[in-house]
Amino acid sequence: MSKLKNLNLDFLKAADITPVVTCSGDAVVAFVDHSQYVAFPGFCDVHVHFREPGFSYKETVKSGSLAAARGGFTAVCTMPNLSPVPDSVEHLKEQLDIIERDAVIRVVPCGSITVGEKGQALSDMEGMAPFVVGYSDDGVDVRSDSMMRAAMEKAKALDRIIVAHCEIKYEGIGYIHDGEYARANGHRGITSESEFLQVARDIALAKETGCAYHVCHISTKQSVALIREAKKQGVNITCETGPHYLLLDDSALQEHGRFKMNPPLRSKADREALVEGLLDGTIDMIATDHAPHAAEEKAKGLAGSSFGVVGIETSFPLMYTGFVKMGLLTMEQLIRLMCDNPRRRFGLPVGNDFSVWDLNAKYTVDPKDFLSMGKATPFEGVEVYGKNLLTVHNGQIVYQNK
């Protein structure tokens, strides 16, 4: 990595690059719409899977953070479905040591809510508090009402956030949305109720405890409505969704594992409700749920493949192409969704981090170009605008397009 001496806006001027959009008080920049190149404050993704320790054949902290840097991200929050699960200081230290050694951007873990993510006993939330941004049992739900209440009470006392994967798993649960495509092609479906009933439960508990509560990867119209109403009632709640839920629905499904994620692509009505929620402020931020797997794990069709797709290298180009260029969002609104809002909610200041983009560059998404070890994306072959030329974190160049 190259060190930039005396990092300031003079570097951008010398490179004939115009900074764009304020993200926070210490990143004062301005937009000039005739510039070919623009600089954005470092993006923040609060929901990624870098797979270490335990599953380095899928992704490593090194490869994941390099992929994030290519996508313009300089801060990420990692989920705890690892081996060992970060449910104690001892187990968390294994992950922290890898991050210290290999990460090229800021990587902050979420500790687990329960021991082993098994839902039976609370993790060492207090011991991990100085080292984690919050607590999640991502990948599984906390089924017990009393366990989630206790977790929220503890998180509030520790001034940390609960980051919830809302999914009620039941016998015979499917693997794609319980909609027209599933019925037409003989697939088992995942109902919308499996998500929004858990969202409703957690909203009630967050209201009761006063805990800071964040809902992961919402995908249903009912979840949007519940969160919108909760905000009106003053509940301390935020939520995220991903580019794939905003740009695709189950009509786009193909018989390939790159279209299998959890939650699944929902109906057109769900997608439209998510877009409406994004535009009216119900949805606070874009997060990718970057979830890489080995090629063989994604080559078994919709029924047999592992859940999860990658997205950290394509998030900004997809959102810029599908929303800003289409006139649905302003550039400032998109940067708030990808930088300001997640950083404020999760306490991750931007500092002098930034990335430089050629917004006129048009190209086709090709997974062979990814720095991530994971290659499964539903956007393979899609034409997008916006190519990252340079990412700087803490005064160091961590990605440069050659």
N, C-alpha and C positions, 0 to 999 in steps of 0.2 A: 504494500500500500504506500502511496506517495503522501508525504506531509505537505500541507499548504501553510506557508509561513504568513503570519499576520492576516489570517482569513478575514476578509471584509468584502464589501460590495465592489471595491476596486478590481478584485479578481474577475468579477462578472463583466465589468465594463471593459476590461482589457480583452476579454474573450468575445466582446460584442454580443453579450447576453443580457437580456432585460429581465430582472426579477419580477415576479407577479404574485399578488394577493397576500395580504397579511394573515398570519396564522396565530400569532400571539404577540404580547407586548414587546418581546425582544427580537422579533423578526419583522421589522418595518420595511415593507416593499411596496412597489407600485406596478400597475399593469399598463403596458403599452401595446396596443393590439396590432401594430404593424410590424412588430419584431418577429423574425423567423424562429428565434429560440426564446424560451422562457424558463425561468427558474422558480421552483416551488419549494416551500419548506418541506422537510423530510416527512413523508407519510408515516402513519402509524396503523398497524393491523393488530387488533386486540384478540385475534383468534387464529392461531396457527398451530400446526403439528410438525415439530422438527425431529421427532422420533428417537431422540437420544436422551437418556440411556435406554437400551433394550431392543431397539428395532432399527439399527443403523443400516441394515440392508435396504430399507425404504427411503431414508433421508438421514442426514447428519446435521448437527448444528452448523457445521462449516458450509455444507452445500445449501442448506435452507437459508442461512443468513446471506450468502452470496446471491441466491435467487431473489431474496427480498431486496437487497441493494439494487439489483438490476431493475426491479419494479419500482424503485424510487422510495422504498421504505427504509427508515433508519431506526425504527423502534417496533418491536413486536412483543406480544404476550403469548407464551406457549401453554398449551393445555397439558394436563397431568396424566393422561392415559399412557404411561410409560412403564418400564420395568427396571428398577423398582418404582412404584408409584410414589411421587413426592408427598408422602403423608406424615413425614417426620423430618427433623433437621438432618438426621443421618442420611436418610434417603434423598432428601433434597440436595445435599452437598454433592452427591455424584453428578447431578445435573449442573449445578453451579460451577463445578470444576471444569466440566466440558465447555460451558459457555465462556468462562474466563479464558480458556485456552484457545478456542476456535471461532468464536463469534466475531464477525466483522462489523456488526451493528449492535445496537442495544437490544438485548434479549432478556426479558423479564418473565420469570415463571409464574404460573398460577399453581398454588398448592392444591391438593385434593381436599374436598369437604369431608370425606369419610375415609377410614383406614382401608387401603387397597381399592378404593372406589366401590366397596361392597355394600355400603349403606347400613352397616351394623353399628358402627361407633365413630364418633368424630375423630378426625385427624388431630395432630398436634398443631392446631391452628395458632395458638399463642407462640409457640417456639418458632414457627416458620414466618411469623408476621413481619419481622424486619427484612426478609429476603424475597417476599412474594408481593404481587400486586393485588391478589385476591384469591378466592377459593372456588373451585369448580370440580364436579365429578363428570366432566365432559366425556361424552361417549355413552354414558348411562344417566338415568335420572335418580334423584334421591326420592325413593318411593314413600318413605315414612313421613307423615306430616310432622310428627313430634321431632324427628331428626332434623328436618329442614328448619323448623322453628328454632331449635337449639343452635343450629349453625348460624342462622341469621342473628340471633342474640349475641353469639360470640363474635361474629364478624363486626357487628355494630360497636361492641366494646373495644375492639382492636382497630377501629377505623379502617376496615378493609371492605371490599365489595364481594358479594356473592354473584358468581357468573354461572348461570343456570342453563344446562342442556335439558330442555323440556320435552320429554317423551315418555309416555306410559307404554311400556312393552307388555304385550299380552300373548297368550298362546296362539300360534298361527299367524302372528304379525308378518306382513309382507316385506317387500323390498323396493317397490316403487309406489307412487301415489295411487290411492284407491279411486281411480277415475276411468275415463273412457278408454285410454290406451291399455290399462291393466285388464279391463273386462274384454276388450276386443282381441287381446293377444294371450289370454290365459295366464296372466301373472297375478300373484297375491299382492294385495294392496295394503298400504299404510294409511290409515284414516287420518283426517284432519283432527279429529277428537284426541288422538294420541298426543298431539302437541298442545292444542289450546286449552284442554282441560287442566293440564299441568301448569300452564301459564296462569290460568285463573286461580288455581290453588296458591301458587307462589305470590301472586299479587295480594291476595288476602293476608298472607303471612308477612309480607313486606310492609303492608299497611299497619299490621298489628305491632310489629317489632321496630319499625322505623329504620330498618336496615337499607343500606345502599344495595340495589338489586339490578342486575343486568341480564337480559334475556339473549341467549345466543341464537344465531341463524333462524330468525322467524321466517315462516314460509306460508302461513295461512291467513285468509282474510279475517277470521275470527280473532287470531292473535293480534292483528293490527287494531281491531276495534277495542279489544280488552285493554291494550296498552294505552291507546288514545284516551279512553275513559279514566284509566288509572292516573294518568298525568293530570287530567282535569281535577281529580280529587286530591292532588298533592302528594301522591305516592312517589317515593324516591326511586324512580325506575328509569332505565334507559334500555335500548335494544339495538340490535344490529341485524342486517341481512347482507347477502352476498350478491355479486353481479349476476350469477347464474339464475338466482330466483327473480331478479328484476328484468332480465332479458330473455329468459326462456320459460316455457311451461311444458306440461306433459305431452303436448302435441309435437314437441321437438324430439321426443324419445326415439332412440334407435336400439337395436338389439346388440348393444356393446357396453362393456363395463365403464367406459368413460362418461356414460350418462347416469351412473349410479352413485348417489350421495345420500347422506342422512342429515336432515330431512330431505325428502325427495323433491324433484320438480313437481309442483302442484298444477292446478287448473289455470286456465286463462283468467278466470275471475279472481283467483288468489293473486296471480301476478299483477293484475290491474290494481288490486287493493294495496299491494306492497308499493307499487309506484305512487299511488295516491298518498300513502303513509310517508313515503320519502319526501314528497313535495310539500306536505303540510307540517313536517317536523316531528311526526310521531316516531319515525325511524331516525335514530340519532347518528348512525355511522355505518360505513361500509366495512365489512370484515370478510376475509376470503374463506375462512375455514380450510386453509391450505392443508390438504391431507394426502400426502404422497404414499404410493404403494409400489411394490415391485411389479414389473410388467406382467409376470405370470398371474399375479393376484387380480389384475384388471382385465384378463383375457378370457374370462369364463362367462361372458354374457351378463344380462341383467340379474338373473337368478343366482349365479354362482360367484360373481366377482365381489371383492371387498368394497365396502362403502367408502367413498371419498374421492375427491378430485383435487387437482392442484389449481392455483389461481393467483399466486402472489406476483407473478411476472406479467400477468395480463390485466390485472384489476383496473389500473388507471386507463390504459388504452381502451378497454371495453366501456368503461363508464364515460370517458370523454367522447368516444365515438357514438355511443348509444343514447347519451343524455345531453351533453353540452352541445355537440354539433347538431343535434336534432332540436335544440332550443328548449328542452325540457328543464334543464338546470343551467344556471350561470356557472362560470368557472369558479367564482368565489364560493358558491354553494357547494360545489364538488370538493374543493379543498377543505372546507369546513367538515364535510362528511368523512374525508380521508385523513385529515390531520388534526384540526383544531378540536373537534368534538371528542374523538377518542383520547387524545392526549389530556384534555381537561378532565374527563371522567376518570381516567386511570392514573392521573398524576404523573405524566411523562412529558416534561417540558421539551420544546423543540430545539432550544439553543440556536446554534448556527448551522444546523444540519439542513441540507438542501439537495435537490436534484435538478438537472438541466435537461430540457426536452425539446425536440424538434416536433412541433405539433403538425407540421405539414407532411411528415413522413408517413407514407401509406404502405402497408405490408400485410401479409397473410400469417395468421397464427400458425406456427409450426413447432410442435413439441420437441422436435429434434434440436431446436435451438435453445431449449430451456437449460438453465444452470441447475435447476432442481433435478434430483434423481427421479422424481415422479414425472410421468409424461401424460397422464390421463386427464384430458380436458374436454368438456363438451363443445368448446369453441375452436377445436382444431379445424383449420381451413377457413375460418372467418376473417374477413378483411377489416382491419382497424387502422386508425390514425394515432400517431403519437409514439415516438421512439425515444427512450431514455439514452442520453449521451454520457451522463456523468452523475454519480452520487457521492456526496461528501458527508462524512460523519465525524464529529469531533475534530474537524480540521484535516481529516485524512480522506484521500480518494479511495473509496471502497468498491466502486464500480466505474469502469470507463469503457464505452463502446469503441472498439478498435476498428 
